[in-house]
Amino acid sequence: MKIDAALVTKVARLASLEISPEETEEMSGQLTRIVEHFEELRRIPDGDLESAPDRPATPLRLDRVAGERDLSYAESNAPEFAHGHFVVPRVVSRND
């Protein structure tokens, strides 16, 4: 699958990234090589993959209720605090 410059430009816009035309062409080539690599991996027979040993399960901790937390210290140091949450300025905006 070929990743063309138009797709790179569209994804960059959706991610609010500014990239130059030179970077778009370079990124197009790099992403095409990555996708081609995964397409090659897809061609590996499933039988060859079954021989991999099973990994042990990740141990999970128990969820325990710790009770109410005193937020007065955090609230007193926050620039703005409302309804038990920190109020922060919006950092993502679109000029579309």
Beta strands, then each sheet from edge to edge (+ up, - down):
strand 1: 81-82
strand 2: 85-86
sheet 1: 1+ 2-
end
